[in-house]
């Protein structure tokens, strides 16, 4: 059971950094047009 969660965490580690970065860009783009 520990081996399964360990693999997803490792794949999520690097993947998590990318999703947050994309989310931040989308959040900034959303407020920009919304403020317009």
C-alpha positions as a printed NumPy array, in Angstrom:
array([[  0.   ,   0.   ,   0.   ],
       [  2.846,   2.4  ,   0.799],
       [  4.509,   1.649,  -2.549],
       [  1.445,   2.76 ,  -4.532],
       [  1.055,   6.158,  -2.785],
       [  4.815,   6.733,  -3.001],
       [  4.802,   6.427,  -6.809],
       [  1.855,   8.84 ,  -7.314],
       [  3.465,  11.347,  -4.93 ],
       [  6.705,  11.306,  -6.931],
       [  4.837,  11.748, -10.226],
       [  2.614,  14.398,  -8.62 ],
       [  5.639,  16.228,  -7.164],
       [  6.994,  17.451, -10.518],
       [  3.497,  17.502, -12.042],
       [  2.137,  19.543,  -9.14 ],
       [  4.644,  22.308,  -9.81 ],
       [  3.381,  22.612, -13.395],
       [ -0.361,  22.666, -12.57 ],
       [  0.038,  25.437,  -9.935],
       [  2.018,  27.556, -12.405],
       [ -0.686,  27.136, -15.065],
       [ -3.409,  27.845, -12.495],
       [ -1.666,  31.066, -11.447],
       [ -1.552,  32.207, -15.088],
       [ -5.235,  31.384, -15.594],
       [ -6.181,  33.176, -12.373],
       [ -4.282,  36.278, -13.488],
       [ -5.871,  36.141, -16.945],
       [ -9.353,  35.694, -15.448],
       [ -9.173,  38.825, -13.227],
       [ -7.67 ,  40.849, -16.094],
       [-10.652,  40.359, -18.483],
       [-13.113,  40.452, -15.573],
       [-11.752,  43.835, -14.452],
       [-11.988,  45.112, -18.043]])
